[in-house]
Amino acid sequence: MSVAILVNRLDEVTADQTTWSVAQTMAAVAPVVFGEIDGLSVGGNSDVRLSCHPLGATPLATRNAPATVLPLAALAHIIVRFNPGREPRAWAIPTALTMLHQASCVTRITNDPGGLIAAQSKLYSARMPDWTVPQTLVTRDAADIRHFLDSEPNGIVVKPVNGTRGRGVFHLTRDNQRNVNQLLELSLEMGFVVAQRFLPAASEGDTRIILIDGELLAIDGKFSAVRRVPRGRDFRSNVHVGAVPAAPALRQHDHDLVDAVGPILRADGLRWVGLDVVGDHIIEVNTFSPGGLADAGQLQGVDFH
């Protein structure tokens, strides 16, 4: 039986992504196929099906390979690697998750669709213990955000509830009000806004910690984590905006954070998760398509796949 990797679009898969390296690793133990959100369908017997492209030597060869429609019940495992923040079609993610949830009784799916439905936006961090996350406000009210900003001496970070790769992320400060109105207007056009207390430790970057079944993956005493260090004057730690991967130096507090949130993730069926940690706090819980395994492995000389 094949393992299926489900993505937003096959033409977005590249050879340097975690998604592709995981496919290569899985291919050593089982046939691997790729499918797109658009390739999901429900048949006359309410069977959920997927148009599957067999894994080729390259992402392009995979995309061009003839597809076969298979019932999800005929697949050994489905690995969800699509991302709501990269999906411009408002209907796509809810529909895909509903179909996958319907099929979760006939095949194994990582992460669990029910958990992903709960975690499909940055609101999910509200499920975490208060001490693990910075002071946070989620709102559509610009006045609320301004009041929050006025109460924070180091400023706040605003970002869209459904964002990814550092897009639409701004640092607002009390002593530089010139563009606050314009930035809030731009942010609120995207929908609900997450406003978080700015953590000065962000200037040193963040640490992406990968959890498997709610625990830090460790091999030969090395942990599946990677630091991401901003470059230049950009405070964001996303590699896609220029941050540089670096070897992690995990503290006891990082292990305490994992111990605190791991049981919640397990209970929600979220078996593969990336935590973004700045200073002493988790700033994001990545449940869709978390990356970092390849960088962590290269930096530490370990294959975490």
N, C-alpha and C positions, 0 to 999 in steps of 0.2 A: 504493500500500500504506500502511496506517495504522501509526502509532506508538502503542503501548499503554503506559499508565502503570499500574503494579500497586501497589495500596495495601492496607493492612489492611482498612479499611472506608471506603466512600465517604462515610458520614455524619460521618467525622472530618476530611474535607478542607474547608479554609476558604480564602477568597479572599486571606488575608494570608500564606499559606504559600509556601515555595519551590516545593513540588510544583505548586501552581496556577499560579504565574508561569511555571514551565518549560513547563507545558501550553500557556499562551497563546503563548509564544515559538515552540514547536514547530508550533503550528497555522498559522503563517505559511508553512510549507514543506511540511507534510503533514497529512492528516487525523489527528486525535488521538482516541483512545478511552481510557476508564478501565476497569479491572477490579479485582475484589477477590480476595483469597486464596481465598475460598469459591467463586469462579467458575471456578477451575481444575478440569480433569477430564482423564481419559485415555480415549480412544475404543477401539473394538474393534481398530483397526489400530495400537494403541500411540501414536496421535497425541495430543499434549497440546493441549488446547483451553482457551479462555478466554471467559467470558461478558463481552461488551464493551458499555459504554454510551458513545455518542458524546458528545464534548465539547459542552456547552451554554454558554449565556451566563454561568451561575453554577454553583457547586458543586451547589446544590439542583436546578437544571434538568438537570444531568448525571446526578445520582442518579435522577431521575424519568424519564429518557429510556428508551425500550424497549431492551432488551439483545439483542444478536445473538451467538451462539456461533461463534467463529472458531478454526480451527487456528492454533497459534502460527507454523507455517510460512508462513501467509498474512500475517503481520505483518512490516513492515520492521524494526522495532526494538521491544524491550521495555525500559522503564526501571523498574527496581525501586525503589519508594519505600515499601515496608513496613518496619516496625521491630519486631524481636523484643521490645524492652523495653515496647512498647505492646500486646503481644498476650497476652491472658490464657489462651488455649487452647494448652496445651502441645504439642499435635500439629500446630498450624497451620503454624509456620515450617519445621520439618523436612520436612513433606510438600510444602509449596510449593517449597522449594529443590530437593528431589529431582525434582519434576516439571520445574522449569525447567532443571535440569542435563540431564535427558533430552532437552529440546528445544533445548539450546544448539548442537547441530550443524545445526539447520535455520533458525535466526534469530539475529539479533544481540541480546545481552542485556547491559545495563549496570545493575549491576556483574555480572561473571561469577559464575554460581551456585556454581561450584567454589570460587572465592575467598571468596564469602560464607559458604559452609559452614565454611570455616576461620576466618572472622572474625566469627562470629555472637555472640561474647561479648567482654568486655574482656580475655580471655586473649590475644587477638590481639596486644596490645602487646608480649608476650614475644618476638614475632618481630623486634622492632626492636632495633638496636644498644644495648648497655647504657647508653652515655653519653647516649642521647637520652631516656631515661625515668627517673623517680625510682625509688629503691629500693622494690620491690614484693613483697608476699606474697599468695598466693592459697591459701585454706585453708578448712576446716570446723571447725578446732580453735580454740576460744576461748583456750586456754593459749598457742598459738603467737602469736595476735594480741596478747595481753597482754605476752608476752616482747618482741615487736617494739616495742610501745608503750613499754616500759621503756627501750629502747635509743635512742629518738628524743626529743631535748630539745624539739623544736617540736611533738611529737605526730604523730599519723597521721590519715589520712582513710580511713574504711571505706565501702564501697559494694557493692551487689550486682553479681555478675558480669554479669547480664542486666538492666541498669537503664537508665533514660533520664530526661531532663528534671530531673535532680537529685533524683529520688525515692530515699529510703533512704540518703542520703549524710550522714555524720556526721564531725565533727572531734573526735577524742579526744585529751586531753592528760594528761601524767603528774601534774600538780598539781591535777587535778580528777577524782577517781576515783569520785565519788558515784554517777553514773549509768552507769558503764562497763559493769557487768554487764548491766544492762537493755538498753542499746543493742546490746551484742554479741548478746544473746539475740534481739532483734528482727531484727538483720541476718542472723544465721545461720538464722532461720526461712525466709528467702527463698532459701536455698541456699548455694552457695559465695560467699565474701566476698573482695573485693579490698581489701587494706590497703596504702596507699601512704604514704611519707614526706610529711608536710605541708610544703608549700613556702610560706615566709612571703610570697613574691611574690603568692600567691593573694589577698591583701588588696587588691591593685591590679587584680584581674580576670584574665581569660585572653584569648587571641587565637584565634579560629577562623580557620584558614587552609584555604582550599579548593584542592584539587589536582585537576587534570584530566590524566589520563595520567601521573601521578607528578610533575607540574610545577605550579608556581604559575601560575595564569591571570593574565596581565597585559594591560591595554588602556591605551594612551596613558600608559605608565609608572606606572599604578596597579594595585595587586594585589588579587586577590579574597580579602580578609581583613577581619575586623571584630573590634574589641575588645568585650568584654562586662564591664562594670564593676558589681560588687555594690553594692547599696544597703542602707543601714541596718547592722544587725549580722549579716546573713547573709553567710557567706563564699563561698557558692556563686555561680557566674557564669552560671547558666542564666537566659535571658531569661524562661522560664516561672515562675521564682520571684522575679522582680522586677529582675534585672540590666538595665542600660541599654546599648544598643548605642552604640559610639563609634568614631571613625575610628582605624584602626590606625597604628602607627609601627613598621614591620618593621625588625629589626636584621639585621646580617650573620649572626648566630647563627641566626636564624629560617630564613634561606636555607640555612645549613649543615644544619639539621635536615631540610629538604625534600630536599636533595641526598642525605642519608643514607638516608632511608626511601623516596624515590620509586622506585628500582629494585625494591625489595621489593614495593611495591604494584603496579607494572606487571607483574612476574612472576606475581603472583597474580590478574591480570585485574581489579584494582580500579581502575577508570578515574576514578571520581568519589568523592573522599574528603575528609572534614573532619578536620583535625588540631586538637586543643585544646592550646594551649601556655601553660604558666604558667612565668614566669621563663625558665630555660634548658632546660626539659624538656617533652616531650609527655606529657600526662596521659591522653589518650584518642585513639583512632583510630576515627573514625566512618565506617563503611563502608555502613551502611544509612541511606537517607534523610537524608543530611547537609544541614543548612540553612545559612543565612548569606548566600546569593547576593543575595537581595533587600536585606538590610540593608547589605551591602557596597556594592552599587550605589547605593543612596539616599544613603549617607554620602559617597561619592566622586564622585557624578555620572556614573557609568558603568554601562552595561547589560552585566553579566557573563553573561547567559543565552545 
